C-alpha cells in the first residue's frame, strides 16, 4: 500500500517489478510519472485499488504505463469489495485525465454527467468489455472533447444512450451551438 503521505509516484518507480501483484493508490497521489508500472507483469489480472473515482479521475498519469490498471485490469475503490464494472462518474469531476481507465477490461457501462466535457488521451484505452455509454443530453454528447480516439468510451461501446434513450442516429438541429 502506498502511504497517504505520498503525493507523487516518480517515473519508472516500480518499472520491471514483476513481484508486485496488487497496489492501493491513496487520494493523496495526484501524479504518477511515465512508465511507473511498466513491466509489472505480476499485476496481470489482479486488482488495483484507488481511493475513489474522483481521486482516480484527477491523477495525472505520465502515460498508460503509469496507470497500474493498465496491467491489473480489475478496478476497485477503497472500502468497496466489489470490482467496478459500472462506472458512474461523479458530478464533482469536470475532466477525465489521460489514461485514467486504460486497461479497465471489465468496465461494462459508463455514465457521464453533464459537467464533464474533457477526456484526456487514452482515457478508455483497451476497455474492450465496454457495452454502454450514457450521456446527459444531445448537447452534452456533441460538445464533448476527446484528446484522441482512445479517450472516447465510444471506441468500444456497443450502445449509446442520451437522457436514458438508446440511440442509433443523431440529427443535429441548426439551433445547437
C-alpha positions in Angstrom: 0.0 0.0 0.0 1.3 3.4 -0.9 1.4 5.7 2.2 -1.1 8.6 2.5 1.8 11.0 2.7 2.8 10.3 -0.9 1.6 12.9 -3.5 3.7 11.8 -6.5 5.0 8.4 -7.7 8.0 9.0 -9.9 8.7 7.8 -13.4 9.9 4.2 -13.5 9.2 3.9 -9.8 8.0 0.2 -10.0 9.1 -0.5 -13.5 10.1 -4.1 -14.0 8.8 -5.1 -10.5 7.4 -8.5 -11.6 6.7 -9.4 -7.9 4.2 -6.6 -7.5 0.7 -8.2 -7.6 -1.6 -5.6 -6.1 -1.4 -1.9 -5.2 -3.6 0.6 -3.4 -3.2 4.3 -4.5 -4.4 6.8 -1.8 -6.2 10.0 -2.6 -3.0 11.9 -1.7 -1.4 10.8 -5.0 -2.1 13.4 -7.7 0.6 12.4 -10.2 2.2 9.2 -11.4 5.3 9.5 -13.7 5.8 7.9 -17.1 6.3 4.1 -17.1 6.0 3.9 -13.3 4.4 0.4 -13.6 5.9 -0.7 -16.9 6.6 -4.4 -17.0 4.8 -5.2 -13.7 3.7 -8.5 -15.2 2.8 -9.9 -11.7 -0.2 -7.5 -11.7 -1.8 -9.0 -14.7 -5.4 -9.8 -14.0 -5.0 -8.7 -10.4 -6.6 -5.8 -8.5 -5.7 -2.2 -8.2 -7.5 0.0 -5.7 -7.9 3.7 -5.9 -9.2 5.9 -3.1 -12.3 6.9 -5.1 -13.5 7.6 -8.7 -12.9 11.3 -8.1 -9.3 10.7 -6.9 -8.6 8.4 -9.9 -10.0 10.9 -12.4 -7.8 13.7 -11.1 -4.5 11.8 -11.2 -2.1 13.0 -13.9 -0.6 9.9 -15.5 2.6 10.3 -17.4 1.4 7.6 -19.9 -0.6 4.4 -20.0 2.2 2.5 -18.3 1.9 4.9 -15.3 -1.5 3.6 -14.5 -1.4 0.2 -12.7 -4.9 -0.5 -14.0 -3.3 -0.9 -17.4 -1.7 -4.1 -16.1 -4.1 -5.2 -13.4 -7.4 -4.8 -15.4 -9.5 -5.0 -12.3 -10.6 -1.7 -10.8 -11.6 -1.3 -7.1 -12.3 1.7 -4.9 -11.2 1.8 -1.3 -13.8 0.3 1.1 -15.6 -1.4 -1.8 -15.1 -5.2 -2.1 -16.8 -5.4 -5.5 -14.9 -4.9 -8.7 -16.1 -1.7 -10.5 -17.9 -2.7 -13.8 -20.5 0.0 -13.9 -18.6 3.4 -13.9 -20.9 6.2 -12.8 -18.8 9.3 -13.0 -19.3 11.9 -10.3 -20.8 15.4 -10.6 -17.7 16.5 -8.7 -15.5 15.6 -11.7 -15.1 18.1 -14.6 -12.5 16.3 -16.7 -11.1 12.8 -17.0 -7.3 12.6 -17.0 -5.3 10.9 -19.8 -5.1 7.1 -19.3 -7.5 7.2 -16.3 -9.3 4.0 -17.1 -6.8 2.5 -19.6 -6.7 -1.3 -19.2 -10.0 -1.4 -17.4 -11.0 -4.5 -19.3 -14.0 -5.3 -17.1 -15.7 -1.9 -17.2 -19.1 -2.6 -18.9 -21.0 0.6 -18.6 -20.1 4.3 -18.2 -22.4 7.1 -17.2 -21.1 10.6 -17.9 -22.7 13.6 -16.1 -23.2 16.9 -17.9 -20.4 18.7 -16.1 -17.7 16.5 -17.8 -16.6 17.9 -21.1 -12.9 16.8 -21.5 -11.4 13.4 -21.8 -7.6 13.0 -21.8 -5.7 10.8 -24.3 -6.2 7.1 -23.9 -8.7 7.5 -21.1 -10.5 4.3 -22.1 -7.7 2.5 -24.0 -8.3 -1.3 -24.0 -11.7 -1.1 -22.2 -12.8 -3.9 -24.6 -15.8 -5.1 -22.5 -17.5 -1.7 -22.6 -21.1 -2.2 -23.7 -22.9 1.0 -23.0 -22.2 4.7 -22.5 -24.8 7.2 -21.2 -24.7 11.0 -21.8 -26.9 13.6 -20.1 -28.1 15.3 -23.3 -27.6 15.6 -27.0 -25.8 18.9 -26.5 -23.5 17.3 -23.9 -22.7 14.4 -26.3 -22.0 16.8 -29.2 -19.8 19.2 -27.1 -17.6 16.5 -25.7 -13.9 16.9 -26.3 -11.7 13.8 -26.6 -7.9 14.1 -26.9 -7.7 11.0 -29.2 -9.8 8.1 -30.3 -9.0 6.1 -27.2 -10.1 8.9 -25.0 -13.7 8.2 -26.0 -15.6 5.3 -24.4 -17.4 5.1 -27.8 -14.4 3.4 -29.3 -15.6 0.1 -27.7 -19.2 0.7 -26.6 -22.0 -1.1 -28.5 -24.8 1.1 -27.2 -25.2 4.8 -26.6 -28.0 6.4 -24.5 -28.8 10.0 -24.3 -31.2 11.0 -21.4 -31.9 7.4 -21.0 -32.9 6.7 -24.6 -30.9 4.3 -26.7 -29.9 5.9 -30.0 -28.9 4.7 -33.4 -28.8 8.0 -35.2 -28.5 11.7 -34.2 -30.0 14.6 -36.0 -28.2 17.9 -35.3 -30.6 20.8 -35.4 -29.3 24.2 -36.6 -30.0 25.8 -33.2 -27.5 23.6 -31.4 -24.3 25.6 -30.7 
